[in-house]
Amino acid sequence: MEVKLAEQSNAGGLIGEILEGAITNTRSLSELLRMVKVAAHRLSLPVIEDWVSKELDGYEDGSDVPEYRRVSGQVVAKHVMHGWHPIGGDPTIIAMLQERNLGGSVATLEAMFLEAKSSGSTGSFTMFMSPESVPKILGDKSFAYVAMGTRFPVAAISSVLDRVRGKILDWAIEMEKQGIVGQGMSFSTREKESAARATTNITFSGPVGTIAGNFGAGNSSGDISIAGSNIAEALELAMILQRESRELIKSGADDSLSEAIDNLTRELALASPDKGKIRGFVAHVKTALAGASGNLLASGATQVINHISTLI
């Protein structure tokens, strides 16, 4: 009878709820992390609380990204005429660019994974290089390319999410072993003291540093695109135009070009962009480009904005 009563008590505790959610996948990973954060806060476990905060908010500028968030892929570039294809180059640089840190928040990763499934994607996503790095990597050929990045299988996202869920499960099991189960959302004085003394072999951090140095863009949603998402591709192309706007104005484009491209980029970056506004901004960009001289840059920009029109 005593065993049954103990089991009933454990089942109603926060640690028990975390265990059940981690095992059965009945809760989203973001929800599970928030539950762990509450437990860690009430048990005075700052290391766990800090780890959870980073998983929920994302790792800023790729700093302190754990080993399990390092992913390996294929370096690709997008030609204005021939589309995406793998590229070669200095083996040292290419090898460095193949390894990237996936530092976005868990909610972002979950959304990316769901988008990949719902958009009928080919099972890949791209992390883009910073615009300034493209000429450094491609040299004289860079004028013919509108984007460059590293392409990864969508399974890499699933792997990261599974590793986080696994760490939550391991931690909750360890807490239960120590007799730390909670009652509702609260913990006893004894449990708090046990948590302070408890040591585990679970590694939550272990940074691997920023991969790709100055060549890598950040890990914000604007730098990551699921293959097959038209809005994401349009945003990617608009960012390329944004980078070249000053040179295009020097080539004869109207001074309003920069503002028009900025408006287009901001609208595309919204969670729910207004397609009517996007079409208006695209038309403005086309008008502003009309006076640019017929050099390669101006011709490429015209092709880019025309392609954006087909995506909306």
N, C-alpha and C positions, 0 to 999 in steps of 0.2 A: 504493500500500500504506500509506503514511504517513497518508493521508486516512482510510482505513478504520479504522486503529488509533485515530485521534483520535476518530472517530465512536463507536467502541466505548467509549472512555473516557468521553466525554460522556454516553452513554446510561446509564452506571451511576452518574452523579452525582446529588446531591440536587436541583440546579437542573433537570436533565433530567426527573426524576420529577415535580417541580412543574409543569413545562411540559406534560408528557403528561397529568397529572391535570386541569389547567386547560382543556386543549383538548378532551379526550375525555369529560369529566364522569364519569370512572370512580371518582373519589373525592368524598366529600361535601365541601362547602365548609369545614366545621369541621375536617375532617382536613387539607385543603390549608393552611388557616391555621396549624395546628400545625406543619406542615412548614416553612412560611415563617418561623415564629417561631424554629425551631431554626436555620435557615440565617442569619437576621438576627443571632441571638445569636452564632453562631460566626464571623460576618463582622464583628462589632462595629458593627452598624447600629442604634443605639438608636431612631431615628425610625421605622424599619420595625417594630421589635419593639414599640414603644409602640402603633402603629396596630393591629397584629395583636391585642395584648392587649385593646384596647377593642372590637374586632370580636368577639372570643371571649367577653368578659365582659359586654359591653353598655356603653353610655355612661351613667354615673351621673347621675341627675336631669336628663337631657337636655342635659348640658354637653358642649361640644366636639363636637357632632354634625355630621358633614360634610354638605355640600350634597346629596350623592346620597341621604341618608336623610331629606330633607324630602319629605313627601307631601301632596297636596292632595285634599280630599274634600268631602262634603256634611254640614252640621250637621243633626242629627236629635234628636228627643226621644221618649220613650216615655210615652204617656198611659195612665193606669190602665185606661181602658175601650177606647180606640181603637188602642192599640199604637203602633208606631213611625211617625213621619212627619217630613218636613222642616220646619224652623222658620225664621221670619224674625226681624227685630229690627233693632237699630242696625247699619247696613251696615258700619261700621268694625269693630265687635266680631265680627260674623258673618264678615267677610273674614279677620279674625285667627284665628278658630277653625277656618276651613277648612284652614289650613296647620298641620301638626303634624310633630313630629320622631319618627321611628320609631327609637328608641334601644335596643331590646332586643338581646340577643346574637344572633349568627348562628344558633346552635342553636335559640333560641326562634323566630326567623323561619322557619327550615326546618320546625320542628314545626307552626307555624301554617299554613304553606302545605300541608303534608301533611294536616293536619286538615281544611282547607277542601276538599281533593280527595276525602278519604274520607267526609266527612259529607254529601256531596251539597249543599253550601252553594250559595247563590245567587250566590256569587262576590264576597262583601264581608266586611269585618271592621270592627269599631267600636272606637275609642279613646275611653274615657269621660272626661267632665269630672270634676273634683274635686267631691264632694258640696256643698261650701260655695259653689261657683260657680253652681249651678243657680238659686237664688233671685235672684242678682245679674243673671242673664241673662233669666230668664223673669218676674221680678217677682211680682205677685200670682197669676199663673197657675201658679206652681211647685208648689203643693200637689197639683195634679192629675197631676203627672208623677213617675214613679219612676226615671227615668234620662235622661241627656242625653249626647251624644257626637258625634264626627265619624266618618262612615262612608266607607270607602275601598274601591276595588276590590282584590281579592286580587292582581291583577296588579301592584299597587304593591310587594308583598312580593317577587315574582319579579324586579321591576326592580332593587330594592336588592341582592338576592343576585347578580344578573347583573353589576351594577356592581363588586361586591367581587371576584367571580371575574375580571372583566376587568382590574382593577388588579393582581391577582396575576399574570395572564398577561403584562401589559405589563412588570412588574418583572422577571419571570423572563427574558423576552426581552432586556431591557436588560442583565441580568447576563451572559447568554450572549454578547451583543455585546462585552462587556468581557473576555471570556475567562474568566469566573468560572463554573465548572461543578461543581466539587467532585469528590471521589472517594469514593463511598459517602456517608457522613454527614460527611465531613471536607473541609477546604479547605486548600490550600497557603499558605505564607507570602506568595507572590507574589499569590495570589488575594485574600487578606485586605488586602494593601496596595492592590491595584487597587480593591477595594470601598470602601476609605476615601477614595480619590481620586475615585471615580466620582460624577458628577452626572447626575440624570435630570430630565425634565420631568413626571414623574408626581406628581400631587398626591394625597396620602393623607389629609390632614386638611381644613383650611379650614372652621372652625366657622361655623355660621349662627346660633348662639344658641338660647335656649329659646323655642319658639313658644308663643303663647297665654298666656304669663306665668302668673298665679295661676289662670287658668281651666282650664289643662290639667292632667289627672292625670299621674302618672308613666308610664313605659313598661314597668312590670312586667307579668308575664303576667296578673295579676289585673285590670289595667286595660284589657286587650285581649281581645276576644271574637270568634271566628269565628261568623258568622251560621249558625244551625242547630245550634249546640252547646247542648244542654239544661243541662248542668252549668255552662257559662260564664254562661248567662242566669240560672240560679238564684243563682249567686254574685253577679252584678250586683245582683239584687233584694235578696239578704241584706245586701249592703253599704248599700243604701238604708235598710233597716230599722235597721241598726246606727247609722246617722247620726241617726235619729229616736227612738232608744230612750228617751232621757231625757225627751223631751216626751211620749212615750206613757205612761211611768210617772207623770208628773205628771197625765195624763188619767185615771189609775185602773188602769193595767196593773200586774200584780204586779211586785214588786222583782226577781224572778228573771228578768225579761224580758231584761235586758242580757246576763246570763251565757248564757242560752239562745241568743240571737242570735249571740253571740261563738263559742259552740261550733259552731253551724250554719255560720258563715262560715269558721271554721278547717277544718272537715271538707271543705267544698266547694272550698277552695283547694288541697287535697292533690292530688298527681299522680294518685292512684288512690283517690278518696273511697269510703267504705263507705256504700252506699245504705241499709242497715239503720239505721246510726247517724243518717244524714240524716233518715230518716223519724221517728226518735225525737226528734230535736232540733226538727223541724217541729211535732210534736205538743206538745212543751213550750212552744214559742212561741205556739201557738194557745191553750193553756190560760192562759198568762200574759197574753194579750191580752184574755181574756174579760171582765175587769172594767173595761176602758177605756170611757170615755163615748163616746156615739155621735156624736162630731164628725167632721169631714172627714178629719182625720189618722188617727184610729182606724179609720174605715171603709176608708180607703185601705190601711192596714197589713194589715187583715184580708183585703182583696182580694189584696194582694201575697203573703201567706203561703199563701193558697189556691192562687194561681197556681203558687207554688213546688212545692206538692204535686203538681200535674199534670205537672211537668217531671221528677220523679224516678221 
